[in-house]
């Protein structure tokens, strides 16, 4: 299909994202396939809004969480293709054009692989973990959708924060073929600190609990199944031990958050 800029919308939810947002939005603006860029902010107090107005076609303010922000951004245009990128991500210039090719080939949703970029040991652990997820249908969720498919399931579940990508992937799984492109998103996590990572995962705990209730045993299996568990030798390395320590801390934070919530 020959798509124009107005036929494709990329939605970026933000909140106090000025450290990474310029790189993110600039990379979207430099796509070989032009697209409409919508930024949806949730009450930022830093320079996020200023940066957003510099690059975006549409800037909205919406909350309370990113699922609602994404839905609002998608509803802001009538584009036939809708996609969602986080504010700490950077796209190589061929991502959107590769996605269009996937839709031309019959896909109705598209997965874009990610690579973690950061500083320090725990960022290396994150990158090590991510390396196990390449091609994993249980972990990698689609980021781009044909509009009709996205609208048919009413977009993101606004009661979920954390596993909303998995949830949308499950609900659109039977809508038609899903493709995975070769271009890789760079996920800039900065300096990852252990306790901060655990607290962040704990914040998503209630959402994970609601996800499991919503999807039952299959949801629990998808959340708990991790490819690195099937490669024990890989865990007998410094990064492997770090991964086990990180996952233990995150799991503890999630359980505490569910109990308290």
C-alpha positions as CSV (number, residue, x, y, z in Angstrom):
1,X,0.0,0.0,0.0
2,X,1.1,3.5,-0.7
3,X,0.6,5.3,2.6
4,X,0.9,9.0,3.2
5,X,1.9,10.7,6.4
6,X,-1.6,11.0,7.6
7,X,-2.2,7.2,7.2
8,X,0.2,6.2,10.0
9,X,0.1,7.6,13.5
10,X,2.9,6.9,16.1
11,X,1.8,7.6,19.7
12,X,4.3,8.4,22.4
13,X,3.0,8.6,26.0
14,X,5.2,10.8,28.3
15,X,5.6,11.9,31.9
16,X,8.8,13.8,32.9
17,X,10.7,12.3,30.0
18,X,12.9,15.1,28.9
19,X,16.1,13.1,29.4
20,X,15.2,10.7,26.5
21,X,12.3,12.3,24.7
22,X,14.3,14.5,22.2
23,X,16.2,11.4,20.9
24,X,13.0,9.4,20.6
25,X,10.9,12.0,18.8
26,X,13.8,13.0,16.5
27,X,14.2,9.4,15.5
28,X,10.5,9.2,14.6
29,X,10.7,12.4,12.6
30,X,13.7,10.9,10.6
31,X,11.8,7.8,9.4
32,X,12.1,7.1,5.7
33,X,8.3,6.6,5.7
34,X,6.7,9.8,7.0
35,X,4.1,9.4,9.8
36,X,2.0,11.5,12.1
37,X,3.5,11.9,15.5
38,X,1.3,12.3,18.6
39,X,2.7,12.9,22.0
40,X,0.3,12.4,25.0
41,X,1.7,13.9,28.2
42,X,0.5,13.1,31.8
43,X,1.3,16.2,33.8
44,X,5.0,16.6,33.2
45,X,6.8,19.2,35.3
46,X,10.1,19.2,33.4
47,X,10.8,20.2,29.8
48,X,8.8,17.3,28.2
49,X,6.0,19.5,26.9
50,X,8.4,21.9,25.3
51,X,10.3,19.1,23.5
52,X,7.0,17.6,22.4
53,X,5.8,20.8,20.8
54,X,9.0,21.1,19.0
55,X,8.6,17.7,17.2
56,X,5.0,16.5,17.4
57,X,2.1,17.1,15.0
58,X,-0.3,16.8,17.9
59,X,0.3,17.2,21.7
60,X,-2.3,16.1,24.2
61,X,-2.6,16.0,27.9
62,X,-4.2,12.9,29.4
63,X,-4.0,10.5,32.2
64,X,-4.1,8.7,34.6
65,X,-1.7,6.1,33.1
66,X,-0.2,5.2,29.8
67,X,-3.0,2.9,28.6
68,X,-5.4,5.8,28.6
69,X,-2.7,8.0,27.0
70,X,-2.2,5.5,24.2
71,X,-5.9,5.2,23.5
72,X,-6.3,9.0,23.5
73,X,-3.4,9.4,21.1
74,X,-4.8,6.7,18.7
75,X,-8.2,8.5,18.8
76,X,-6.7,11.8,17.9
77,X,-6.4,10.9,14.2
78,X,-8.2,8.6,11.7
79,X,-4.9,7.0,10.5
80,X,-5.3,3.4,9.2
81,X,-2.2,2.3,11.0
82,X,-1.6,3.0,14.7
83,X,1.6,2.4,16.6
84,X,3.0,3.0,20.1
85,X,6.5,3.9,21.1
86,X,7.8,4.6,24.6
87,X,9.6,7.9,25.3
88,X,12.9,6.2,26.1
89,X,13.1,4.4,22.8
90,X,15.0,5.3,19.6
91,X,14.0,4.0,16.2
92,X,16.3,3.3,13.3
93,X,15.1,5.1,10.1
94,X,13.6,2.1,8.5
95,X,11.2,0.9,11.2
96,X,8.0,2.5,9.9
97,X,8.7,1.5,6.3
98,X,9.4,-2.1,7.3
99,X,6.1,-2.1,9.2
100,X,4.3,-0.9,6.1
101,X,5.9,-3.7,4.1
102,X,4.6,-6.2,6.7
103,X,1.1,-4.8,6.4
104,X,1.4,-5.0,2.6
105,X,2.2,-8.7,3.1
106,X,-1.0,-9.3,5.0
107,X,-0.1,-8.7,8.6
108,X,-2.6,-7.0,10.9
109,X,-0.2,-6.5,13.8
110,X,3.5,-6.1,13.9
111,X,6.2,-6.9,16.6
112,X,9.3,-4.7,16.6
113,X,12.2,-6.3,18.5
114,X,14.1,-4.3,21.1
115,X,17.7,-4.0,22.4
116,X,18.4,-2.6,25.8
117,X,21.0,0.2,26.0
118,X,22.2,1.5,29.4
119,X,25.0,2.0,31.9
120,X,26.4,-0.2,34.7
121,X,26.1,-3.8,35.7
122,X,22.3,-3.9,36.1
123,X,21.8,-2.4,32.6
124,X,24.1,-5.2,31.3
125,X,21.9,-7.7,33.1
126,X,18.8,-6.1,31.5
127,X,20.4,-6.5,28.1
128,X,21.3,-10.1,28.9
129,X,17.7,-10.8,29.8
130,X,16.4,-9.2,26.7
131,X,18.7,-11.4,24.5
132,X,16.6,-14.4,25.5
133,X,13.4,-12.8,24.3
134,X,14.2,-12.5,20.6
135,X,11.4,-14.1,18.7
136,X,9.5,-15.2,21.9
137,X,5.8,-15.0,21.2
138,X,5.1,-15.1,24.9
139,X,7.2,-12.0,25.7
140,X,7.4,-9.8,22.6
141,X,4.1,-7.9,22.1
142,X,3.0,-6.1,18.9
143,X,3.4,-2.3,18.8
144,X,1.7,-1.5,15.5
145,X,-1.8,-2.4,14.4
146,X,-4.2,-2.0,11.5
147,X,-6.7,0.5,12.8
148,X,-9.7,-1.8,12.4
149,X,-8.1,-4.5,14.5
150,X,-7.1,-2.0,17.3
151,X,-10.6,-0.5,17.4
152,X,-12.4,-3.8,17.3
153,X,-10.9,-4.7,20.7
154,X,-11.4,-1.2,22.1
155,X,-7.6,-0.6,22.3
156,X,-5.7,-0.9,25.5
157,X,-7.4,-2.0,28.7
158,X,-7.2,1.1,30.8
159,X,-7.4,-0.9,34.1
160,X,-4.0,-2.4,33.4
161,X,-0.6,-0.7,33.9
162,X,2.5,-2.8,33.1
163,X,1.1,-5.8,31.2
164,X,-1.2,-3.8,28.9
165,X,1.0,-4.7,25.9
166,X,0.7,-8.4,26.6
167,X,-3.0,-8.1,27.1
168,X,-3.6,-6.3,23.8
169,X,-1.4,-8.8,22.1
170,X,-3.5,-11.6,23.4
171,X,-6.8,-9.9,22.4
172,X,-5.6,-9.3,18.8
173,X,-3.9,-12.6,18.3
174,X,-6.8,-14.2,16.4
175,X,-7.5,-11.1,14.3
176,X,-5.1,-12.1,11.5
177,X,-1.4,-12.7,10.7
178,X,1.2,-11.1,13.0
179,X,4.6,-10.2,11.6
180,X,8.0,-9.5,13.2
181,X,10.3,-7.1,11.4
182,X,14.1,-7.1,11.4
183,X,14.7,-3.5,12.4
184,X,15.5,-3.2,16.2
185,X,14.3,-0.5,18.6
186,X,17.0,0.8,21.0
187,X,15.6,1.0,24.5
188,X,17.6,3.6,26.5
189,X,17.3,2.7,30.2
190,X,20.2,4.9,31.4
191,X,21.9,3.8,34.6
192,X,19.8,0.9,36.0
193,X,19.9,0.6,39.8
194,X,18.8,-2.6,41.5
195,X,16.4,-1.2,44.1
196,X,14.9,1.3,41.6
197,X,14.3,-1.6,39.2
198,X,12.6,-3.6,41.9
199,X,10.4,-0.7,43.0
200,X,9.4,0.0,39.4
201,X,8.3,-3.7,38.9
202,X,6.4,-3.5,42.2
203,X,4.5,-0.5,40.9
204,X,3.2,-2.7,38.1
205,X,2.3,-5.5,40.6
206,X,-1.5,-4.7,40.9
207,X,-1.7,-4.5,37.1
208,X,0.0,-7.9,36.8
209,X,-2.5,-9.3,39.3
210,X,-5.5,-8.0,37.3
211,X,-3.9,-9.4,34.1
212,X,-3.7,-12.9,35.7
213,X,-7.3,-12.7,36.9
214,X,-8.4,-11.5,33.4
215,X,-6.6,-14.2,31.5
216,X,-6.7,-17.1,34.0
217,X,-4.2,-20.0,33.8
218,X,-3.0,-19.1,30.4
219,X,-2.2,-15.5,31.6
220,X,-0.3,-16.9,34.5
221,X,1.6,-19.2,32.3
222,X,2.6,-16.5,29.9
223,X,3.7,-14.2,32.7
224,X,5.8,-16.8,34.4
225,X,7.3,-18.6,31.4
226,X,10.8,-17.1,30.6
227,X,13.2,-18.5,28.0
228,X,16.2,-18.1,30.2
229,X,14.8,-20.7,32.6
230,X,15.3,-23.3,29.9
231,X,19.0,-22.4,29.6
232,X,20.5,-23.1,33.1
233,X,24.1,-23.0,31.8
234,X,23.6,-19.4,30.7
235,X,22.8,-18.6,34.3
236,X,26.1,-19.9,35.6
237,X,27.8,-16.6,34.6
238,X,28.1,-13.2,36.4
239,X,25.3,-11.8,34.2
240,X,23.2,-15.0,34.8
241,X,23.6,-14.7,38.5
242,X,22.7,-11.0,38.3
243,X,19.6,-11.9,36.4
244,X,18.5,-14.4,39.0
245,X,19.1,-11.8,41.8
246,X,17.2,-9.1,39.8
247,X,14.2,-11.4,39.0
248,X,14.0,-12.5,42.7
249,X,13.9,-8.9,43.8
250,X,11.4,-7.9,41.2
251,X,9.1,-10.9,42.1
252,X,9.3,-10.0,45.7
253,X,8.3,-6.4,45.0
254,X,5.4,-7.5,42.8
255,X,4.1,-10.0,45.5
256,X,4.3,-7.3,48.2
257,X,2.5,-4.8,46.0
258,X,-0.3,-7.3,45.2
259,X,-0.7,-8.2,48.9
260,X,-0.8,-4.5,49.9
261,X,-3.1,-3.6,47.0
